[in-house]
Amino acid sequence: MRIEGTLAKWDDDRGFGFIAPLPSGAEIFVHISAFPKDGRRPAIGERLTFEIELDRDGKKRAKNLLCPDRATVRSTHQPTPHRSNEKPSFISRAIPFAIVLALAFYGYNQYVVHRAANVEIPASSSESLITAPSNEQLTSTSFRCDGRTHCSQMKSCAEATYFLQNCPNVKMDGDKDGIPCEMQLCTSPISK
């Protein structure tokens, strides 16, 4: 049986109060958990309807409480507003830094590779420079024609270049541009 009443006393800090039944009667204990979950706090003098149950100690308490004067609010999820004073998390700051660092590292490596491929040592008549042996001098001493004729038999671009320039009947320059094994060995700017 539903009873009508008004909220006579309320302790918001402790989450309970008392309802005065209408037209008269002893006040009934009510806990915050009996109120509708609509986000509104109970207000003294608010009109209520409720049922009565007995707690473990045999005392009366309100249950299944309704607030007829409250507008029915449909539950719609609204995103919580972003607080302007919140600091970004460590991860959200570290990821962009890591990306910038990786790009800088990649760019530097590309610069070094490009620079190494295009380094020219200026020769001066007034300075005596110690010259390194040329590729022809190195390859002539370390490679020899031994009957190999195909790219799959070579171990490096330098070896393939030596065989193309010095050995008969090799089949390593299909487009006749002077660069052997372009698809397998001599593909990078450094290997040329």
Secondary structure, 3 states (H helix, E strand, C coil): CCEEEEEEEEECCCCEEEEEECCCCCCEEEEHHHCCCCCCCCCCCCEEEEEEEECCCCCEEEEEEECCCCCCCCCCCCCCCCCCCCCCCHHHHHHHHHHHHHHHHHHHHHHHHHHHHCCCCCCCCCCCCCCCCCHHHHHHHHCCCCCCCCHHHCCCHHHHHHHHHHCCCCCCCCCCCCCCCCCCCCCCCCCC
